[in-house]
């Protein structure tokens, strides 16, 4: 039971205030950039695209349906898995960074979802070939919700923004608290 308590309430390693300030500035600038380019692909989305396409290849081994969903599954699970790793290890900076970009992926996914009917975005495929399938057109069509693509995308986009803002709020909250057990390097500087 003690290890479960440690998992739910990790002993966060302290993050120096200058680091918290630097990270908050970084996130604020990124949020402004994302807001200015709302509904467009952001520079980080090129990395997301690589992971997304890798997900199709990886999950494609388990059938066509899972291969289709695999792009988004891997795209979301990589930053989420890293966030879990940093959470378990009590590293608030890494946890917030990965959680923030987990939710940033939702903006990228929402842009792709909103294009399901229009299919105007340029598509790429890791497998090559002449036939490239629009994931969300196919997924929404199979679920019978294609006509709601922009509504679903809007919901995902709002949740992504909320998640990014909560991530930054968590960093500010954790950064404003001083740990009772400061690490020796930080203690020596105080």
Secondary structure, DSSP 8 states (H G I E B T S, - for coil): -HHHHHHHS-------HHHHHHHHHHHHHHHHHHHHTTTS--TTHHHHHHHHHHHHHHHGGG-HHHHHHHHHHHHHHHHHHHHHHHHHTT-HHHHHHHHHHHHHHHHHHHHHHHTTTT--S----SS-SS----HHHHHHHHHT-GGGHHHHHHHHHHHHHHHHHHHHHHHHHHHHS--SS--HHHHHH-
